[in-house]
């Protein structure tokens, strides 16, 4: 999942900036391991992308 085009395009840069450079590889390896373990147990991994649409009318 972490190598998916959209994840790399939209999220990876900001995630990387959150971590000190000496911890990045360790953290991402651990995250990948946990995601793989859960996907193996569940048979899949689903990802939801929450969003909201607000329809508003300006009252004067």
Buried (B, 14 or more C-beta within 10 A) or exposed (E): EEEEEEEEEEEBEEBEEEEEEEEBEEBBEEEEEEBEEEEEEEEEEEEEEEEEEEEEEEEE
